[in-house]
């Protein structure tokens, strides 16, 4: 197991959640790690990434810009996704993986449910 996601839950619209991804093995040294989410079907969509190859550059899906913040703690080997002003359309199962994602890295994810 190279990734384990935590922190999901049920929250009302406008609320916040903080997701954590515990990384290990080769993933802990990967320069670019991202959060993805599956809202329906089998596809996991990109949410946010952090690129630690230089500084900690970040990028976000347009739908979450200004609301979500990704960060990385090298000491604790975690990648955190702070989610604020959550909307019902943010509901889904959230996963972390490298970029591009590797099939044998997918963890179980953590469920986020945002109610009206």
C-alpha positions as CSV (number, residue, x, y, z in Angstrom):
1,X,0.0,0.0,0.0
2,X,1.6,3.2,-1.1
3,X,-1.2,5.7,-0.4
4,X,-3.9,5.9,2.2
5,X,-6.5,8.7,2.1
6,X,-8.3,10.1,5.2
7,X,-10.5,12.9,6.2
8,X,-13.7,12.5,4.2
9,X,-17.2,12.9,5.6
10,X,-20.6,14.5,5.4
11,X,-20.7,18.3,5.4
12,X,-23.2,20.9,4.6
13,X,-22.8,23.2,1.6
14,X,-20.4,26.0,2.4
15,X,-18.5,23.8,4.9
16,X,-14.9,22.6,5.0
17,X,-13.0,19.3,5.1
18,X,-9.3,18.5,5.3
19,X,-8.2,15.4,3.4
20,X,-4.9,13.8,4.1
21,X,-3.0,11.3,2.0
22,X,-0.3,9.2,3.7
23,X,2.3,8.3,1.1
24,X,5.0,5.6,1.4
25,X,7.4,3.7,-0.8
26,X,8.3,5.2,-4.1
27,X,5.4,7.6,-3.9
28,X,7.0,9.4,-1.0
29,X,9.8,10.5,-3.3
30,X,7.6,11.3,-6.3
31,X,8.0,15.0,-7.3
32,X,4.4,15.4,-8.4
33,X,1.4,14.2,-6.4
34,X,-2.2,14.9,-7.1
35,X,-5.7,14.5,-5.7
36,X,-8.3,13.1,-8.0
37,X,-12.0,12.4,-7.5
38,X,-14.6,10.1,-8.8
39,X,-18.1,11.7,-8.9
40,X,-19.9,9.1,-11.1
41,X,-18.9,6.2,-13.2
42,X,-15.4,4.9,-13.3
43,X,-13.4,8.0,-14.3
44,X,-11.3,9.8,-11.7
45,X,-11.0,13.5,-12.5
46,X,-8.0,15.7,-11.6
47,X,-8.6,18.0,-8.7
48,X,-5.2,19.5,-7.6
49,X,-1.5,18.7,-7.9
50,X,1.6,19.8,-6.1
51,X,5.0,19.7,-7.9
52,X,7.9,19.6,-5.5
53,X,10.6,19.3,-8.2
54,X,11.5,22.9,-7.7
55,X,9.5,24.8,-5.2
56,X,6.0,23.5,-4.3
57,X,4.2,24.6,-7.4
58,X,0.5,23.9,-7.4
59,X,-2.3,23.6,-10.0
60,X,-6.0,23.1,-9.7
61,X,-9.0,22.2,-11.7
62,X,-11.0,25.2,-12.6
63,X,-14.0,24.0,-10.6
64,X,-12.0,24.2,-7.3
65,X,-9.7,27.1,-7.8
66,X,-10.0,29.6,-4.9
67,X,-11.7,27.0,-2.7
68,X,-9.2,24.1,-2.4
69,X,-5.6,24.2,-1.3
70,X,-3.1,21.4,-1.7
71,X,0.1,21.2,0.4
72,X,2.8,18.6,1.2
73,X,4.5,17.7,4.4
74,X,7.8,15.9,3.6
75,X,8.5,15.1,7.2
76,X,5.1,13.4,7.8
77,X,4.9,12.0,4.2
78,X,1.5,13.5,3.7
79,X,-0.3,15.4,1.0
80,X,-3.1,17.5,2.3
81,X,-6.1,18.9,0.5
82,X,-7.9,21.7,2.4
83,X,-11.4,22.1,0.9
84,X,-13.4,25.2,1.8
85,X,-16.8,26.5,0.6
86,X,-17.8,23.0,-0.4
87,X,-20.6,22.5,-2.9
88,X,-22.9,19.6,-3.6
89,X,-21.0,19.0,-6.9
90,X,-17.8,18.3,-4.9
91,X,-19.4,15.1,-3.6
92,X,-17.4,12.1,-4.6
93,X,-14.7,9.7,-3.6
94,X,-11.2,11.4,-3.4
95,X,-8.0,9.7,-4.2
96,X,-4.3,10.6,-4.3
97,X,-1.8,9.4,-6.8
98,X,1.2,10.6,-8.9
99,X,0.9,12.4,-12.2
100,X,0.2,10.7,-14.5
101,X,-1.6,8.3,-12.2
102,X,-0.4,4.7,-11.8
103,X,-2.9,1.9,-11.7
104,X,-1.1,0.0,-9.0
105,X,-1.0,3.0,-6.7
106,X,-4.7,3.8,-6.4
107,X,-5.9,3.5,-2.8
108,X,-9.4,3.1,-1.4
109,X,-10.0,6.8,-1.4
110,X,-12.1,8.7,1.1
111,X,-15.7,9.7,0.6
112,X,-16.8,13.3,0.6
113,X,-20.5,14.1,0.7
114,X,-21.8,17.6,0.6
115,X,-25.5,18.2,1.3
116,X,-27.6,21.2,0.4
